[in-house]
Amino acid sequence: MENNEHVVYILKCADNTLYTGYTNDLENRIKMHEEGKGAKYTRGRGPFKVVFREQFPTKEEAMRRENEIKQLTRKGKAQLIRDKLKEVMDFENSKEL
């Protein structure tokens, strides 16, 4: 069975650093990070908070986006997170209740 969820995510670590990664199973990946079995960078830096996620139809597109995000400065990543949050808030506020 093929999993069609290709997600690029940014974690905020307990030490206030940001980690960008790719997965096709975000819930399981976060669990791995929490258990110290994720990326070497995240070991000992938990707990984590997912502050950004973007979904893609293909692994290739997700990997390309992950690479783009990893090239950003911390300031650039913070702006990306703010923009996504604003997009979500705008969407929530525009819903007809």
Secondary structure, DSSP 8 states (H G I E B T S, - for coil): -----EEEEEEE-TTS-EEEEEES-HHHHHHHHHTT-S-GGGTT--S-EEEEEEEESSHHHHHHHHHHHHHS-HHHHHHHHHHHHHHHHHHHHHS--
